[in-house]
Amino acid sequence: MAEISPIDLQKALKGADYPASRDDLVSLARDNGADDGLVERIESAGTDRFEGPDDVQRAVFG
């Protein structure tokens, strides 16, 4: 699997409104054409709700 960068994550979540649910962000990432691996990382994030992009980044990249 290709390495996923924080820039890839930003592009995938372009237009997100926070706070956001994990399901909303997964859906948005797919709509924005995100790589399947990135979508899976968001899906497997350990939280159901994100207060902002920093929360997502911490969950996806640890």
JOMOGI-V561968 format. One record per residue. N is the residue number from 0. SS is DSSP state (helix for helix, strand for strand, loop for the rest). BURIAL is 1 if it has 9 or more other C-alpha atoms within 8 Angstrom, else 0. D_CENTER is the distance of its C-alpha to the mean C-alpha in Angstrom with 2 decimals. Layout:
((N	SS	BURIAL	D_CENTER) (N	SS	BURIAL	D_CENTER))
This chain:
((0	loop	0	16.72) (1	loop	0	15.95) (2	loop	0	14.51) (3	loop	0	10.97) (4	loop	0	11.29) (5	helix	0	9.71) (6	helix	0	11.00) (7	helix	1	9.21) (8	helix	1	5.79) (9	helix	0	7.90) (10	helix	1	9.34) (11	helix	1	6.62) (12	loop	1	5.99) (13	loop	0	9.76) (14	loop	0	11.73) (15	loop	0	9.59) (16	loop	0	12.21) (17	loop	0	12.02) (18	loop	0	12.73) (19	strand	1	10.33) (20	strand	1	10.30) (21	helix	1	7.86) (22	helix	0	9.69) (23	helix	0	9.41) (24	helix	1	5.69) (25	helix	1	6.34) (26	helix	0	9.40) (27	helix	1	8.41) (28	helix	1	6.44) (29	helix	1	9.68) (30	helix	0	11.83) (31	loop	1	10.84) (32	loop	0	11.88) (33	loop	1	9.04) (34	loop	0	10.67) (35	helix	0	11.10) (36	helix	0	10.54) (37	helix	1	6.98) (38	helix	1	6.57) (39	helix	0	8.82) (40	helix	1	7.25) (41	helix	1	4.55) (42	helix	1	7.90) (43	loop	0	9.93) (44	loop	1	8.60) (45	loop	0	11.89) (46	loop	0	11.47) (47	loop	0	11.65) (48	strand	0	11.23) (49	strand	1	9.63) (50	loop	0	12.28) (51	loop	1	10.60) (52	helix	0	8.36) (53	helix	0	10.41) (54	helix	1	9.59) (55	helix	1	5.87) (56	helix	1	7.48) (57	helix	0	10.21) (58	helix	1	8.66) (59	helix	1	7.03) (60	helix	0	10.14) (61	loop	0	12.59))
